[in-house]
């Protein structure tokens, strides 16, 4: 966790704090399983503990943190089984979003998604993972919005909140990151062609590949924890 001080507008303060905390969790500045130190976070975010506690409650409702009786809150650490089950649901939601978006997207929505895609490609060229991920997430959210199904969107946002940090870290390997970029290019092609079958296929495949990477990373991390350090 960095000591960077954030200036946060007073309006809807707890929502702004929740947004900052969410970024810190996604970008691993607060590690899975770590305790959220209220004193330190209040200092880093330059807020009092009241909006901070409200923000933590918001993140608990999203499944990003766990509230422990008389012990504060910790960043959620998903098990392999949790990850697999959640990705299975997310793959279906992404595929449905892509299929409906291909049928319903407007020219303006498509132009906006293409613009974000070009910005994302520039971030990839710079190997700027935080910028790449923010644009990546915005593209997926825009595809979901273009599906124009509020029930799908509400479900998508709830499930996706649990996976954001894992999706961010899944792009840290060079070859796998390159493969993910190629899949995004295929999405843009399918969306431009208004091809619902192709969109469903590429998005389902994209999430399946993400799951494989995440499971591999989880197992590697578990193995590293279990291996005794050399003297």
C-alpha positions, 0 to 999 in steps of 0.5 A: 500500500502506497502513502499517496494522498488522495484528494476526494470531493466531499459529495457522496464521500463514502462512494468516492472512498469505496471507489478508491478502496476498490482500485487498491484491492484490484491493483493488489495494493491491499493483498487478498487476506490482508486486514484493512487498517482503518487508521492507515487507510484514513490517512492515505485517503485523507478522510475520517473513519466514518465515511471509510467505514461506510465504504468498507460496508459497501465493499463487504456487500459487493463481496470484496471484503469480509467483516469479522466480528470485533476484528474489523475487515479483511480483503477477501481471498477466494478459494480455487473452488470459489474462483471456478464457480464464479468464473463459470457464471461470469462466462455466461454473463459475458457471453450473453452480454456480447450476443445481445450487444451485437444485436442492439448496439448503436453506432455511437456506442460502437464508436465509443468502444472502438475508441476505448479499444485503441486507448487500451492498445496504446496502454498495452504498447506502453505495458501500462497494466493499471491503465490497460486494465481500467480501459479493459474493464470499461470496454467489458462494461460498455458491451454489457451496457449495449446489451440494454438489459438492466437485469443482466447488468445488475447481475453482471456488476455483482458477480464481476466485483468479486473477480476484478482483482483476479482479472487484473493480475491475469494480465501480468504474464507477457504471452498471456497478456498478448493472447488476451489482446488478440481476443479483444481485437476479435471482439471488436471485429465481431461487434463491428460486424454485428455478429451475435454468434461470434461475440458469444463465442469469443467472450466465452472463450476469453473468460475460459482462458482467464480462468485457466490463467487465474487457477494457474496463478492461485496454485503457484501462490499456494505452492510458494506459501507451502514451500519452506524458505531456504536458510 
